[in-house]
Amino acid sequence: MIIDAMDLLYTGRFDGFCIVSSDSDFARLAARIREQGVTVYGFGERKTPRPFVTACDKFVYFDVLQAETEAAAAPARKQAKAKPAGKAADPQLLATLRAAVSAVSDEEGWANLGRVGAHIAKQSPEFDSRNYGFPRLSELVEASGLVEIDRTGNPQKGPMVRLKQAAKARKE
């Protein structure tokens, strides 16, 4: 399979590769494909070794996809259940969100939510708001209670977020 993937890579006809595996043996293949400027999407189980996950541009866990399929098939009453707020308070998640907002924010502390998501994806290819029970990053960020959100600007620019401590510090 690796030889076939390399043959396909050298044809130059593909913009991306999808590797479905939970085996770390494919980490070097993913890294090599990325070296050529081609996007690599990985799919696997939670037991997938970290080297393979980080070698991909984006990594999606099977259980996230399975949950989406089940949610689509479930009756509407099941979708009305409250979101799991406990997962939005995960200390590692909060640190990741805080760092991403700080990294891409402007002088006033505001950051475009899309840029925040892109920054997180580069740092952690396996990051997905669905891992925390939220279908969209905006819902996860809002549930975290970490930021204030401004949706009043240009709709094409998307929502802007600012860390709440930064907002308090500016007022004082």
MOGIMO-V863548 format. One record per residue. N is the residue number from 1. RES is the residue in one letter. PHI is phi in whole degrees, 0 to 359 (999 if undefined). PSI is psi as a letter, one per 20 degrees, with the letter a starting at -180 (* if undefined). D_CENTER is the distance of its C-alpha to the mean C-alpha in Angstrom with 2 decimals. Layout:
n->N res->RES phi->PHI psi->PSI d_center->D_CENTER
n->N res->RES phi->PHI psi->PSI d_center->D_CENTER
//
This chain:
n->1 res->M phi->999 psi->h d_center->27.66
n->2 res->I phi->296 psi->g d_center->26.69
n->3 res->I phi->297 psi->g d_center->29.80
n->4 res->D phi->298 psi->g d_center->29.08
n->5 res->A phi->297 psi->g d_center->25.54
n->6 res->M phi->293 psi->h d_center->27.14
n->7 res->D phi->300 psi->g d_center->29.86
n->8 res->L phi->295 psi->h d_center->27.45
n->9 res->L phi->301 psi->g d_center->25.55
n->10 res->Y phi->286 psi->i d_center->28.90
n->11 res->T phi->288 psi->h d_center->29.86
n->12 res->G phi->74 psi->j d_center->27.38
n->13 res->R phi->266 psi->i d_center->26.83
n->14 res->F phi->241 psi->q d_center->23.14
n->15 res->D phi->266 psi->i d_center->20.07
n->16 res->G phi->199 psi->q d_center->17.72
n->17 res->F phi->233 psi->q d_center->18.08
n->18 res->C phi->240 psi->p d_center->16.66
n->19 res->I phi->244 psi->o d_center->17.53
n->20 res->V phi->254 psi->o d_center->17.83
n->21 res->S phi->191 psi->q d_center->18.94
n->22 res->S phi->242 psi->k d_center->18.60
n->23 res->D phi->254 psi->p d_center->21.09
n->24 res->S phi->291 psi->i d_center->20.68
n->25 res->D phi->299 psi->i d_center->23.40
n->26 res->F phi->268 psi->j d_center->20.98
n->27 res->A phi->299 psi->g d_center->19.19
n->28 res->R phi->294 psi->h d_center->21.93
n->29 res->L phi->298 psi->g d_center->21.83
n->30 res->A phi->300 psi->g d_center->18.14
n->31 res->A phi->297 psi->g d_center->18.96
n->32 res->R phi->294 psi->g d_center->22.09
n->33 res->I phi->296 psi->g d_center->20.57
n->34 res->R phi->296 psi->h d_center->18.09
n->35 res->E phi->300 psi->h d_center->21.23
n->36 res->Q phi->273 psi->j d_center->22.67
n->37 res->G phi->81 psi->j d_center->19.95
n->38 res->V phi->255 psi->p d_center->18.68
n->39 res->T phi->287 psi->p d_center->15.06
n->40 res->V phi->239 psi->p d_center->14.34
n->41 res->Y phi->254 psi->p d_center->12.24
n->42 res->G phi->248 psi->q d_center->12.76
n->43 res->F phi->226 psi->p d_center->13.41
n->44 res->G phi->188 psi->a d_center->15.16
n->45 res->E phi->276 psi->r d_center->16.25
n->46 res->R phi->298 psi->h d_center->15.24
n->47 res->K phi->281 psi->j d_center->18.14
n->48 res->T phi->301 psi->p d_center->16.69
n->49 res->P phi->298 psi->q d_center->17.76
n->50 res->R phi->305 psi->h d_center->15.48
n->51 res->P phi->302 psi->h d_center->17.13
n->52 res->F phi->288 psi->g d_center->16.07
n->53 res->V phi->301 psi->g d_center->12.37
n->54 res->T phi->285 psi->i d_center->12.42
n->55 res->A phi->284 psi->i d_center->14.68
n->56 res->C phi->269 psi->q d_center->12.25
n->57 res->D phi->288 psi->h d_center->10.25
n->58 res->K phi->216 psi->p d_center->7.67
n->59 res->F phi->233 psi->p d_center->8.56
n->60 res->V phi->239 psi->p d_center->8.90
n->61 res->Y phi->277 psi->q d_center->11.39
n->62 res->F phi->303 psi->h d_center->14.54
n->63 res->D phi->296 psi->h d_center->14.96
n->64 res->V phi->293 psi->g d_center->12.00
n->65 res->L phi->293 psi->h d_center->13.78
n->66 res->Q phi->295 psi->g d_center->17.06
n->67 res->A phi->296 psi->h d_center->16.32
n->68 res->E phi->296 psi->g d_center->15.52
n->69 res->T phi->296 psi->g d_center->18.78
n->70 res->E phi->294 psi->h d_center->20.69
n->71 res->A phi->294 psi->h d_center->19.61
n->72 res->A phi->292 psi->h d_center->20.76
n->73 res->A phi->273 psi->i d_center->23.98
n->74 res->A phi->286 psi->q d_center->24.60
n->75 res->P phi->295 psi->q d_center->27.09
n->76 res->A phi->301 psi->h d_center->26.17
n->77 res->R phi->295 psi->h d_center->27.48
n->78 res->K phi->288 psi->h d_center->24.77
n->79 res->Q phi->287 psi->i d_center->22.05
n->80 res->A phi->280 psi->i d_center->23.96
n->81 res->K phi->297 psi->q d_center->23.18
n->82 res->A phi->292 psi->q d_center->21.73
n->83 res->K phi->285 psi->q d_center->18.11
n->84 res->P phi->286 psi->n d_center->17.87
n->85 res->A phi->296 psi->h d_center->18.06
n->86 res->G phi->300 psi->h d_center->18.58
n->87 res->K phi->290 psi->h d_center->15.03
n->88 res->A phi->287 psi->i d_center->14.02
n->89 res->A phi->260 psi->j d_center->16.66
n->90 res->D phi->302 psi->p d_center->15.40
n->91 res->P phi->303 psi->h d_center->16.65
n->92 res->Q phi->294 psi->g d_center->13.99
n->93 res->L phi->298 psi->g d_center->11.27
n->94 res->L phi->299 psi->g d_center->13.81
n->95 res->A phi->295 psi->g d_center->14.45
n->96 res->T phi->297 psi->g d_center->10.93
n->97 res->L phi->297 psi->g d_center->10.89
n->98 res->R phi->300 psi->g d_center->14.50
n->99 res->A phi->295 psi->g d_center->14.16
n->100 res->A phi->293 psi->g d_center->11.58
n->101 res->V phi->297 psi->g d_center->13.86
n->102 res->S phi->297 psi->h d_center->16.84
n->103 res->A phi->293 psi->h d_center->15.83
n->104 res->V phi->249 psi->j d_center->15.51
n->105 res->S phi->280 psi->q d_center->18.08
n->106 res->D phi->274 psi->a d_center->21.53
n->107 res->E phi->299 psi->h d_center->24.89
n->108 res->E phi->270 psi->j d_center->24.88
n->109 res->G phi->92 psi->i d_center->21.52
n->110 res->W phi->275 psi->q d_center->19.77
n->111 res->A phi->224 psi->q d_center->16.38
n->112 res->N phi->290 psi->p d_center->14.93
n->113 res->L phi->299 psi->h d_center->11.86
n->114 res->G phi->297 psi->g d_center->10.55
n->115 res->R phi->292 psi->h d_center->11.30
n->116 res->V phi->299 psi->g d_center->9.68
n->117 res->G phi->298 psi->g d_center->6.20
n->118 res->A phi->295 psi->h d_center->7.45
n->119 res->H phi->296 psi->g d_center->8.86
n->120 res->I phi->297 psi->g d_center->6.18
n->121 res->A phi->298 psi->h d_center->4.69
n->122 res->K phi->290 psi->h d_center->8.47
n->123 res->Q phi->282 psi->h d_center->9.22
n->124 res->S phi->222 psi->n d_center->7.18
n->125 res->P phi->302 psi->h d_center->6.49
n->126 res->E phi->274 psi->i d_center->6.31
n->127 res->F phi->296 psi->p d_center->3.65
n->128 res->D phi->205 psi->p d_center->3.79
n->129 res->S phi->301 psi->h d_center->6.27
n->130 res->R phi->293 psi->h d_center->8.76
n->131 res->N phi->297 psi->h d_center->9.16
n->132 res->Y phi->255 psi->j d_center->10.78
n->133 res->G phi->90 psi->j d_center->12.76
n->134 res->F phi->238 psi->p d_center->11.51
n->135 res->P phi->290 psi->h d_center->11.11
n->136 res->R phi->228 psi->q d_center->9.66
n->137 res->L phi->300 psi->h d_center->7.92
n->138 res->S phi->300 psi->h d_center->11.55
n->139 res->E phi->291 psi->h d_center->13.03
n->140 res->L phi->295 psi->g d_center->11.09
n->141 res->V phi->298 psi->g d_center->11.99
n->142 res->E phi->295 psi->g d_center->15.44
n->143 res->A phi->291 psi->h d_center->16.02
n->144 res->S phi->293 psi->h d_center->15.34
n->145 res->G phi->73 psi->j d_center->18.46
n->146 res->L phi->275 psi->h d_center->17.41
n->147 res->V phi->230 psi->r d_center->17.67
n->148 res->E phi->258 psi->q d_center->19.96
n->149 res->I phi->242 psi->p d_center->18.75
n->150 res->D phi->242 psi->o d_center->20.89
n->151 res->R phi->252 psi->j d_center->20.76
n->152 res->T phi->274 psi->i d_center->24.30
n->153 res->G phi->285 psi->b d_center->23.79
n->154 res->N phi->297 psi->o d_center->23.41
n->155 res->P phi->298 psi->h d_center->21.45
n->156 res->Q phi->286 psi->h d_center->20.39
n->157 res->K phi->282 psi->h d_center->18.96
n->158 res->G phi->90 psi->r d_center->16.76
n->159 res->P phi->293 psi->q d_center->16.61
n->160 res->M phi->250 psi->q d_center->17.30
n->161 res->V phi->231 psi->q d_center->16.59
n->162 res->R phi->216 psi->p d_center->18.76
n->163 res->L phi->300 psi->p d_center->19.02
n->164 res->K phi->296 psi->h d_center->21.93
n->165 res->Q phi->296 psi->h d_center->23.85
n->166 res->A phi->295 psi->h d_center->23.88
n->167 res->A phi->294 psi->g d_center->25.31
n->168 res->K phi->294 psi->g d_center->27.94
n->169 res->A phi->296 psi->h d_center->28.92
n->170 res->R phi->289 psi->h d_center->29.59
n->171 res->K phi->286 psi->h d_center->31.82
n->172 res->E phi->277 psi->* d_center->33.96
//
